Amino acid sequence: MLPRLALTLCALGVLDSERLWANPPVAAFIYPAGGQRGTKVPVRVGGLYLHQKCGFELDGRGLKVTPELRRAPAPWFEGPLLPLPESQQAEDYPVEMVGEVVVDSAAPLQSARGRVWTSQGAAGGLVFVVGDLPEVVEKEIDGDPIPVAVTLPVTANGRIFPREDVDLWAFRATKGQSVTALAATAGIRSPLVAKLEILDGAGRVLAENTARAAAGADASVRFVAPADGLYQVRISDARTLGGPAYVYRLTITVGPVIDQVFPLGGRRGFTSTFHLDGQVVPKDLVSIAIPADASAAYRHDLKLESHSAALRLDVDDFPEYVEPLKMSEPVSLPAVLNGRIDHPGASGVWRVSLTKGRPVELDLRARTLGSPLCGVVTISDATGKEVARADSPNDLSKDPTLRFTPPTDGVYAVRVAERFHDRGGPAFAYRLRISESATAPDFALKGPSDIITVPRNGTFKVKVSVERKGGFAGPLELTVTGLPDGVAAAKTTVAAGQNAAEMVLAATATAPVRPAHIGIAGTAVIGKETIRRPVLFPETVGDPGVESAFLIVTVPTPFKIDGEYTMSSAPRGQTYRRKYKLVRDNFNGSVEVRLADRQARHLQGVTGPTIVVPAGQNEFEYTAFLPPWLELGRTCRICVMATGMVKDADGTEHVVSFSSTEQNHQMIAVAEPGKLDIDLASAVVSAKVGETVRVPFRVTRAVDLRGDAKVELVTPAHWSGVSAVPVVLSNGAERGELLIAVRKDARGPFTAPAIVRVTVIWQGDPVVAEQKLELLGVEP
């Protein structure tokens, strides 16, 4: 199960006067979310509306991917019953596509961005991490957690699925060894809020993850082994949630781990020295040469012992100053000031020389760089009077900025402090960028998203925002490069004094559906020079953006499902039917209908088939099966989707779909008691290999439910060698005995219960009841 995703969808245009629909894809996860250098990694990409195949790419260096992913059966674990009111929430049910990522042995340590696409759009948000340690991937099975033995150092890939799932990774440590476990979750776009615990051989908790994780991790825990022996890392979701998208990367190591670095960055084209804190890191300062072309968020591969550590540094072009300053003269602008609030109540004070009437801009970088500092920036004049102040925004993920115009020449005191006086420590580092406000006329450009979808015979408007600097107020011309065949851009000008314009991209009715990477730039004449600046496209809110956007032409859906609002009660353990209309809009092909990837409400075990509506047929009936353990009184709101194929004149095929969560399109049923029940003499039985176990049962039914009752054993998918011959009770019989044979070659693990199921065929449909049965002592 998957919580509703926050994403930006690009609206489709309109084809002449016809009304058309579409389901743009949604990317939910990639699993595993990374791999070791020099390896081939089979991956499963989950998402919505990906159909039987979809395009796939990763932006990283040294990576080769399967360009077309194929649909594969996805494991499903129902987990504990989600009761009201939680079960009333909307929920997504991603399909899974399979492919491969080949990681070159020389690939840099990185977090590569990925995306998928179909004929109806594209979706980003995938992250694939290149690591330096051996990797393992969890073998997912249903039931209670089983410790998986690993050898350190290792990166374990797993997911917390279903809800309340727990994973255990076991390792050996010697007395006095320091061991760190680090989890990547939010950094790989996973909704998992990781809870990490270290257990000893007796299951006692020795350590838990702290409020502040090590550098580059979303959660971490460290302990020193009190004795030689076997230990475990237990990982779960702190809110007891879970689902297919709750993936993680868990690194467990006795080797180098960087908890924090100071300063938090350096200057392009220069060598800077850094102090590292952490596990098995150098005590002396480390020198790092920062490339002249380093990005603002520079990732450096730091070689420590036999492996590399990815060190993230904030990079700028201004001169750098690091406390404690060994100079008596005030700091001259521009500058980047590096300090830390090393104990509660402390502050960093910098003497800065400013000029009357020349505005300065101060930009604190702390929270945005992973520091816990909630910064406050103040400016005081020579008399000690505070003349300007900027507090941390209410959004504590952001840092304060300040613009100040000095009333007189002089030396001012710039102070950085923690907003909460009882907080501070070595981790509370910051970088304060201070410069005179731009005096030279200039501009910067920003786009809305790094994914652009243009409908055939339609248009898409790319809104470009302009940040004007240094008094520049003139017009700009926007141009685009890399457009695919069949797509054209209208001439676009940002008028003088305006801060935005929309570039209209138009696709022909026969434009090919294939991906393209485009760039948009703006040019302006400033003085005697022609200045060109690229449009930066952010992938997510707060992302600085990249100079390339992903563009794809899309094909609309020429049909839709329709119906009138209807609601009724339905017994659980039976099928529920609803009639629909298919609005074809001149589409005459066949259509497949199944349960939708996006549901208006948690399904709570409801299942449904894939049916085919033949060509030319405009009405159909869909049946969904309500499980026998469905919560009584619950209102089911089941959504279906329709998928069809449209062809271009040259024979190119496009899979298109329609899905809706509108209540007129839902199968709405209130669950009432079922007509059939089964009771076991015992829900727990002891069994040994090579033996047969007798399980007495009693079947009861409604008076109008007639027909033979078939009682059978349904075992978990990972069991083998355990079976029972089905028992058939004639109409009116109630009691029987199931003989469960446990062969000598029986294999588990037997961590999940089996199901004893009774079925009566009534009026052509199955009526079902179930009970769980636990087998104890089966392990050979």
C-alpha positions, -999 to +999 in steps of 0.1 A: +000+000+000+011+035-007+001+068+007-011+094-017+018+109-035+024+146-038+033+153-075+030+178-102+008+167-132+009+185-165-026+191-178-035+178-213-046+201-240-078+198-259-082+181-293-104+204-313-139+201-298-136+166-286-133+158-249-104+135-241-088+120-210-055+105-199-037+089-170-001+103-168+023+079-150+033+082-114+067+070-102+066+056-067+099+038-060+129+019-073+140-012-055+167-018-046+174+020-046+211+016-053+240-007-060+278-012-056+303+000-082+311-027-108+279-046-104+247-054-123+216-047-103+182-061-111+156-035-102+119-032-097+104+002-105+069+008-090+044+033-101+009+039-114-004+037-150+028+021-163+008-006-181+028-036-196+059-016-205+074+019-199+105+039-208+132+043-181+163+064-176+188+075-150+208+107-152+240+095-134+274+090-148+287+055-153+252+040-153+236+019-181+199+009-177+173-012-194+157+015-216+123-003-215+109-018-183+085-047-184+056-055-161+062-083-136+041-100-109+044-079-077+045-095-043+016-085-021+015-087+017-018-076+032-006-072+068-027-064+098-063-052+093-064-015+088-096-005+107-118+025+105-112+055+103-077+049+089-091+025+062-112+054+048-081+071+034-073+071-003-045+048-013-023+039-043-015+004-054+016+005-076+024-020-103+060-032-106+082-031-137+115-050-139+148-040-155+186-037-148+211-011-139+247-017-148+271+003-125+305+009-140+335+001-117+347+037-121+312+053-115+314+082-090+296+078-057+263+096-065+225+098-062+213+096-098+178+110-107+155+087-126+122+089-145+097+068-163+074+076-192+046+062-213+026+075-242+006+096-218+033+114-199+064+111-177+072+111-140+104+117-120+113+114-084+133+082-086+167+081-069+194+054-075+225+055-052+259+043-063+278+029-033+312+015-024+303-014-001+291-049-008+253-050-011+225-075-003+188-074-010+161-086+013+143-117+002+108-107+011+084-133+026+052-129+046+050-133+083+071-127+114+107-113+109+136-136+105+172-123+112+193-122+080+230-128+086+253-103+069+291-097+069+303-062+077+307-038+061+275-041+040+247-021+026+214-039+030+185-031+007+150-037+020+115-024+025+091-021+053+061-039+037+034-045+049+023-021+076+040-029+110+067-048+092+101-052+109+133-063+093+163-078+112+199-078+100+223-099+121+261-095+123+290-105+145+311-079+164+340-082+188+342-066+222+351-029+220+342-026+183+323+006+173+295-003+149+273+022+131+241+016+111+229+043+088+196+043+069+188+062+037+151+069+033+140+105+026+172+109+005+160+082-018+124+096-018+110+069+004+081+077+028+097+055+055+105+072+088+132+048+100+134+036+136+168+018+142+176-003+172+206-025+181+198-058+198+221-082+216+219-120+213+191-121+239+170-095+221+177-067+245+178-032+230+213-017+234+209+015+214+184+034+194+188+060+167+194+096+179+176+127+169+205+138+147+217+113+120+253+110+107+262+132+077+243+120+045+220+096+064+184+100+074+187+079+105+217+063+123+226+045+154+260+036+169+271+013+197+303-003+211+300-040+214+301-050+251+313-086+242+321-108+213+289-121+198+260-118+175+240-086+173+211-073+152+199-041+136+161-039+138+145-014+114+109-004+112+087+026+105+085+049+136+047+053+129+041+016+122+033+023+086+046+005+056+040-005+020+057-013-014+073+022-016+088+021+019+122+011+007+155+018+025+193+014+022+208+003+055+246+005+058+262-014+087+300-009+092+328-008+117+348+013+092+348+051+086+316+070+091+315+108+089+291+123+115+298+159+106+323+180+088+335+215+095+334+239+077+304+229+057+319+239+024+347+257+005+357+278-025+358+267-061+392+262-075+409+263-041+421+237-016+403+238+018+410+220+050+382+202+069+378+187+104+359+154+105+340+139+134+328+103+134+338+067+136+373+058+125+380+091+108+413+111+107+421+132+137+441+156+116+426+181+092+418+168+058+427+188+027+403+187-003+409+204-037+376+217-049+374+217-087+369+251-104+337+237-121+322+221-090+285+225-086+270+244-057+262+211-040+295+194-046+299+157-037+335+146-031+347+110-030+369+110+001+391+079+004+392+065+039+409+032+045+398+007+019+365+025+009+353+059-001+329+082+017+307+106-002+313+141+014+287+167+005+301+203+005+285+237-002+306+254-027+309+292-036+331+316-055+336+341-026+367+342-003+362+319+028+367+327+064+367+301+092+364+308+129+384+314+150+397+342+128+434+349+130+432+384+117+426+418+134+412+436+104+375+434+096+362+411+069+359+426+035+331+418+011+322+395-006+328+366+018+315+333+031+318+331+070+321+296+085+313+291+122+294+270+147+275+275+178+295+250+199+275+253+231+241+266+243+240+303+246+271+309+224+271+330+192+295+338+164+304+375+160+321+388+128+334+423+122+325+434+087+334+466+070+303+482+052+298+513+031+270+538+035+242+534+011+254+502-005+229+475+003+243+441+014+226+407+013+232+380+040+222+344+033+226+319+062+231+283+052+226+258+080+194+238+080+196+235+042+230+219+046+220+194+073+229+214+104+204+215+133+210+252+138+178+273+138+197+305+130+192+341+140+213+368+122+216+403+136+237+434+127+249+459+153+266+493+147+297+506+163+278+516+195+264+481+199+229+491+188+210+464+168+201+478+134+189+447+115+176+412+124+165+381+106+150+351+125+146+316+113+114+311+093+085+292+108+094+265+083+124+252+102+137+235+071+147+269+058+173+295+068+170+332+073+181+358+048+186+395+054+190+426+033+205+457+049+215+492+038+242+507+060+233+543+072+270+551+077+304+539+068+320+517+094+326+484+110+295+465+119+291+434+141+273+405+123+261+380+149+249+344+143+231+326+171+207+297+178+170+307+180+165+284+211+190+293+238+192+258+253+205+244+220+240+242+207+270+219+201+297+210+175+271+200+150+255+235+149+276+247+120+267+274+095+279+293+064+270+329+062+272+343+026+275+381+027+279+404-003+269+437-017+236+436-035+240+431-072+249+464-087+256+451-122+224+446-142+217+409-146+189+383-144+182+346-136+155+323-150+135+295-135+110+270-150+081+252-133+092+216-135+118+194-151+091+173-169+071+188-198+043+170-216+028+183-248-004+167-261-007+158-297-025+186-316-024+206-284-002+230-265+017+232-232+026+265-216+060+267-199+059+295-174+094+311-170+100+333-140+126+361-141+146+373-112+159+408-121+192+420-105+210+453-103+182+473-117+179+454-149+144+461-163+148+455-201+131+429-223+143+393-228+140+369-257+134+332-248+147+305-271+145+267-269+169+240-281+165+202-286+128+202-296+118+168-311+102+164-345+066+176-345+070+201-317+075+239-322+078+268-298+062+302-303+084+333-302+084+344-266+094+377-251+095+388-215+084+424-217+104+452-201+096+454-164+077+420-164+089+391-142+074+361-161+063+349-195+048+317-209+065+299-237+039+280-257+050+246-271+027+230-297+027+195-311+012+184-344-015+157-346+011+132-358+041+142-336+062+111-327+060+100-291+096+098-280+115+115-252+137+146-257+158+167-234+154+204-241+169+236-229+154+271-226+175+302-224+169+339-222+190+366-238+190+403-232+211+433-243+226+450-212+247+480-221+268+469-251+267+432-242+243+404-251+238+383-219+225+347-221+212+328-190+197+293-189+163+284-174+168+261-144+141+234-140+136+221-105+126+185-099+111+192-065+103+222-044+135+238-032+156+220-058+181+245-074+173+230-108+191+217-139+195+233-173+177+204-191+140+195-190+125+161-201+099+165-228+075+140-243+046+142-266+014+125-252-015+107-266-050+113-250-075+086-242-105+085-265-128+067-241-140+069-205-159+049-180-192+064-169-221+055-146-247+069-122-242+070-084-253+038-068-248+024-033-259-009-016-250-034+010-232-066+002-222-097+022-185-102+028-170-133+013-189-129-019-187-110-052-202-076-057-214-064-092-218-030-108-228-020-143-209+006-162-211+025-195-181+029-219-181+063-236-161+056-267-159+089-286-154+070-320-130+045-304-141+010-316-114-012-301-115-036-272-109-023-237-095-041-206-110-032-172-094-040-138-091-025-104-075+009-106-039+017-095-053+047-076-081+040-052-105+065-034-102+043-003-080+016+011-092-017-004-089-038+027-083-070+007-109-064-021-098-081-053-110-081-089-103-097-122-091-082-155-120-084-180-122-075-217-150-053-231-152-064-268-149-040-297-181-021-302-197-030-268-207+001-248-219-015-215-203-040-192-205-054-157-176-056-133-174-080-103-152-074-072-147-100-045-152-088-009-129-108+014-146-128+043-126-108+069-137-074+056-146-050+084-184-051+091-202-019+084-174-005+063-182+014+031-161+001+003-154+026-025-138+005-053-124+022-084-118+006-117-097+016-147-100+010-184-070+004-208-070+003-245-047+005-276-047+032-302-026+031-334-009+057-355-011+056-393+023+040-394+012+012-371+028+025-339+008+014-309+000+034-278-015+021-246-039+046-231-061+044-200-089+061-181-092+060-143-114+081-119-121+084-082-153+103-087-181+087-066-203+082-097-176+059-110-171+039-078-184+005-067-199+016-033-209-012-010-215-014+028-201-047+042-226-069+060-222-104+075-214-133+052-235-163+045-208-188+054-185-195+084-159-220+095-146-227+129-114-248+137-111-269+168-078-251+173-062-222+155-027-235+165-015-271+160+018-288+166+033-306+136+065-325+129+081-334+096+070-368+083+037-367+102+001-360+095-019-335+115-057-338+121-076-305+121-113-309+130-136-281+117-172-271+116-190-252+088-221-232+093-241-214+066-272-193+060-304-214+055-307-203+018-270-212+010-272-246-006-246-268-023-215-288-014-189-271+007-152-275-002-127-272+026-091-268+016-057-257+030-040-226+014-003-223+023+019-192+021+039-190-012+072-196+005+061-230+021+067-263+004+061-299+014+029-292+034-005-301+019-039-315+025-065-332+004-096-310+002-126-322+020-161-319+004-191-317+027-224-325+011-253-300+015-264-300+051-232-316+066-214-294+091-184-312+105-152-327+090-115-332+095-087-319+074-056-341+072-025-320+068+006-340+056+040-326+065+065-343+043+101-349+054+113-324+029+090-297+041+105-262+040+095-228+054+102-207+072+069-212+089+066-176+100+031-170+086-001-189+092-018-211+066-055-205+057-083-230+060-108-220+034-144-232+028-161-224-005-197-230-017-207-222-053-240-204-051-259-190-081-227-194-101-204-174-077-182-185-049-191-178-013-161-180+009-151-181+046-116-185+061-097-191+093-060-188+100-041-219+111-006-217+127+017-248+125+043-250+153+074-271+154+076-279+117+112-267+111+134-298+103 
